Amino acid sequence: MTDTLAVVFGGPSDEHDISILTGLQSSRILSNKYDVLNIYWSKDNKWYLVDKNLESIDFLDNDKVLNKELTIKYDSNAGFYFKRKKVHFNIAVNACHGGPGEDGTLQSLLTLLGIKYTGPTLTTSQIGMDKYIFYTLMKERGISVLDKHLVTQNSNPKFEGPYILKPRFGGSSIGVEVVEDYNTALKLKENSKFYIQGATVEKYLENSQDLLIGVRTYPHVDFSEIEKPIRTNNYDLFSYNDKYLDNGGLEGSKRELPANIDNKIEKLIKDMLVKFLETIEIKGISRVDFLHHKEQIYLNEVNTIPGSHALYLWQNIGKSKFDLLNDMIDEAKLNNNYWSTDGSDGIALKSAKDIQSKLG
């Protein structure tokens, strides 16, 4: 029997539009083998079953998108419903970037509904989304990272500017700015919506380079080629425009793939990734971002649901987009870590009982 998938995309996030592109691409690729439903999560936090033949431009037209609103039930027959009929599918493909689609909120919802899903678990999602927590954990593990400072009125960073100011939560380079001094960072934090949940600063390293690599652990640990994005802005940052707007979007943006780097730098990155994978449970495909500066390599951040699922990073090494997504589906089928809604014990329930028994 063929599995039925639901590709979930959109969401109330600044990365909403990018998520639509990833969702539509994933749906088309997977439709070659699977029955696929498209579930659109709107910016105002509503859910819709949408035609899988829509194009991204169609999401500007509410008449084409918002005519099959879904409701969610949390009872013994939990799930998504259109009118009074349950929408049946086996696996949810999470194509949501940023915000509640990537920070564990959607993962929690799907867990409560007893729906298996692709991509990171709740815990990995939370760690990956919080730049300061991620930095703290990596530093504790002895992985080379740039010092970060939480932007508050009560303390100053222990390193000199200029600084890179970033939202504490978020991605796609949205809200990332280079500032000359800490007072400017404080003012921007207080006056921009991008920093409502907090902000961090780190040292701006002139003439540094981004090096990006795709990582997955199913069906075995696998790394993509290393990408070096080509920056086009004055401050040498890999910007939102570079990623998504120029040259036809993320897969068409300017890059070296594979990056023209020496073997020593590549080995440093792979060695750091091994320690990284001992610390973080990766599911699905993540993109890990490094910074290269004067022969030093710093682990910058992890994007647990990258744009286009970072499928293009494997394009030169014999991994098709379908095979990469199909492996994510197979991995999700093995994931029994959900709260049962039918009275039976899922793995999470059994684990909770085991812990409780040990605690007496």
Protein Blocks (a to p, Z undefined) as FASTA:
>chain_A
ZZdddddeejjdfklmmmmmmmmmmmmmmmmmmccddddddfkopacdddfkbcfklmmp
mklmmmmccdddfbfkgccdehjbccddfbdcdfbeehjllnommmmmmmmnopacehjd
fklmmmmmmmmlmmmmmmmnopacdddddddfkbccfbdcddddddfbdcehioiacdfb
fklmmmmmmmcfklmnopcdddddehiacddddddfbfbdcdddddddddfbfnopacfk
lmmmgghijklmccdddddddfklmmmmmmmmmmmmmmpccehjdddddddeehiacdfb
dcfbgghhlmmmmmmnopafklmmmmmmmmmmmmmcbcdfehpacfklmmmmmmmmmnZZ
